[in-house]
């Protein structure tokens, strides 16, 4: 249960609470197992505070400091946590349904068995964050998350989400590209789109970058030289190999590409691949 002295100080407002925290840095506040729903706790310093099984639903925690906080089994449904700092906090079995986590700092956070239906992650920051057994299908803004480093996406999270996780999010979290390609089939959902090799002239770079980003965000796997060509690769061999392992060639036709010897080579390689397939058919 919560410490009554801590609750009494909390009720005196943000200035009194933050001054008390500054004077007593050694204290770890206990606000567990109480009803704080619909309260305005924005900009409070809750570092190292325990909110175990606390009702914080509909709460305003905008800009609050929740570093290393214990939010296990807390109810944060519908809470406003925009801009909040939750670094190294624990949200195991926490209810975040409908919560606003836009621009929140979620680095080194444990999200395990956490409910995130309708949760807004728009431009939240993650890195070293653990998503274990979390259904991410109905979470919002995952593709806009800012990745400060790799995170852990558990296989149970992939399974329970049935592959319904934006590829941009998975890639930013550090999952291998090959794994992302087949993740939908691994969890029992067939791959929706072909993979493709984008053939283009470097003079059309700006347009192709936009095209590549749009295709990737919609689940179309692409080979794109600036993104995928590794330093030290033998260029012609690498391009030939990449064309062979992708299903389709996407040719960007322009006045530049029709005069490009590289584009001509890529198209010829694609025709050769198709011809070999025709010969191999029974």
N, C-alpha and C positions, 0 to 999 in steps of 0.2 A: 504493500500500500504506500501511497505518497506520504512524504514527510510534511506534516501540517505546517511547520514553520516555513518551509519552502513555498507551500501554497499561499500562505498569508503574504509573503513578500511578492509573489507573482501578482496577486490581486492589486498591488499598489502601483502597477504600471511599469512600462518599459524603462523609464529613467531610473526608478528605484531598484528594479531588478538588475539592470546592467551595472549599476554602481556597486551593488552588493556582490555581483560576480567578480568585478574587478578587484574588490577588497579581499575577497576570499577565494582565490584561484584554486586552492586545494580542495574545495568542496565539490562533490559530484551530486548535483541536485537530483532528487527523486520525486518525479511527478507521475508515477505509475498508477495504473488502475483507477483513474478518476475521469470524470466527464468534463472535458474542456471544449466541447463542441460549440461551434459558431463564435468562438472567442477571437479577438483581434490580438495576435501575438507577433505581428510583423516587427522585424528588426530586433527581436529579443536574442540575447546570447544564451543559447541552449547547448553550448559545447559540453560534451560528457554527460548530458542529462539523460535520465531514464524515463521513457514514455511507454514502458512495457504495458501492454493491454490498455492503453489510454485511448479514450474517445476524442479524437481531434477532427471529427468529420465537419466539413463546412468551415474549417478554421482558416483564418488569414495568417499565414506564416511567410508572407512575402518578404524576401531578403533576410530571413532569420538565419542565425548561425547554428546549424545542427551537426557540426563536426563531431564525429565519434559518438553520436547519440545512439541510444538503444531505442529503436522504434519497432521492435519485434512485436507482432500481433496487435499493433496499434491500428486504429481505424482512422485513416486519412482520406476517406472517400469524399470527393468534392472539395478537398482543401486546396487553397491557393499557396503553392510553394514556389512560385516564379521567382527566380533569382536567389533562391535559398542555397545555402552551402551545406551539403550533406556528406562531405568527404569522409570516408572511413566509417560511415554510420552503418548500422545493421537494420535491414528491413525484411526480416524473415517472417513469412506468413502475415505480412502487413497488407492492409486493404488500401490500395491506391486508386480504386475505381473512380474515374471521372476527375481525378486530381490534376492540377495544373503544375507541371514541372518544367515549364519553358524557361530556358536559360539557367536552370539549376545546375549546381556542381555535384555530380554523382560519381566522382572518381573514387576508386577503391571501396565502393559500396557493395554490400551483399544483398542482392535481390533474389530470394529463394522462396518458392511457393508463394510468391507475391502476386496479388491481384492487380492487373493493370488494364482492365477493360475501359476504353475511353480515356485513358491517361494521356495527357498532352506532354510529349517529350521535345517539343519544338526547340531546337538549338541548345538542348541540354548538353553538358560536357560529361564525357565518360572516359575512363582509362583505368585498367586494372579492376574494372567492374565485373561482378559475377552475376550472370543470369542463369539461375538453376531452377528447373521445373517451373518456368514462367511462360504462360500462354501470351505471346506477343501479337497474335493476329488482330486484335481490336485496339492495340495501342496506336496512338497518333503521333506523327512527326518523327518516326524513327529514322527516316531517310535524311532528316536535317540535323541529326545529332552531330556534335563536334567531337571527334575522337582524339584525345590527347595521348593515346597509346593503345596497345591491344587490350582486349577484354576477353572474358571467358563466357562462351555461349555453350551451355551444357547440351549434350545430345538429347537429354530429356526435354529441354526447352524446344529444340528443333522438332522433336516428335510431337509434343503436345500442341505446337503451333502449326503442325501439318505443312511445314514449308512456307507458310504464309508470312514470311519476314522479308522486308525489302533487302535486295541484294546490296545496295549501297551501305546499309547498316552492317551487314555481315562482313563485307569487304573492309570497312573502316575498323571493325572490331579485330581484324587480323586473321580471319579464316582463309585458308588457302583457296586460290581461285578455282582449282580443279574440284575441290570439295563443294564450293558454292554451285558449280555447274550442275552437279548431280544431287544436290541436297533434297530437291523435291521428290526425285525418284527413290531416294534412300528412305524417306519417311512415308512412302506409299502413295505419293502424288506424282503423276507423270509430268515430265518436263513439257512446259506449254509451248516453248518456242525453239526454233532452230538456233544453232550458233552460227556466226557469220564472220567472214574476213572482210574488212573494209579496205577496198583498193581506191586510192585517191592520189592526187598531186599535192605535194607539200605547199603549193601556192593556195590551196583551198583549205589550209589548216584550220582556220577559225570556224568555218562552216562544219567541218568534220568533227571538231571537238564538241560542238553543240549536238550534232547527230549522235555521236558516240554516247554522250551523257544521257540523252533521251532514251536511246535503246537500252542502255544498261539499267536505267531506273525502271524500265518496263519488263525487265527480266530477259532481254535478248542478249545472249552471250556474244561478245565481240572480240576480235583481235584488232588492236589499234597500235600502230608502230611506236609512237611516243610513250604509250602506257606499257606495252608488252615487250618491246625489243630491249634485251639486256646488253649492257656494255660488254664488248668483246665477242658478241655473236657474229658469226659469219653471215652477213646480211642475206645474200641470195639463198643460202641453204636454210636459214631460219624462216624466211618468207615462204619458201617452197614447202617446208615442213608444216608451217602454220596453215597454209591453204589446204593441205591434205587432211588435217585433223578437224577442220571446220566444215559444217554442212553446206553453207552457202557462201557465195562471193557477192558482196554488195559493192557495186561499182558506182562511184561518184563521177558522173560524166560532166565535164566542163571543157572550156576551150584549153585549159591547162592540162587536164588529164589525157585528152586525146593525142596530145603531143609528147606525152611522158613515156620514156623507154621503160621505166620501172612499172608503170601501170600496164604497159603492153606485156611485160614479162609475167606479171601477176595474172592477167587474163589468160595468157597461154598456159600457165601452170594449172589454172582452174579447168580449162578445156581438157587438158591432158588427164586430170583427175577424173573428170566426167567420162572421158573415153575409156579409161581403165575400168570404171564401174560397169559400163555397158558391156565390155568384153567378159567381165566376171559373172554377169547374170546368166542363170541357167536357161 
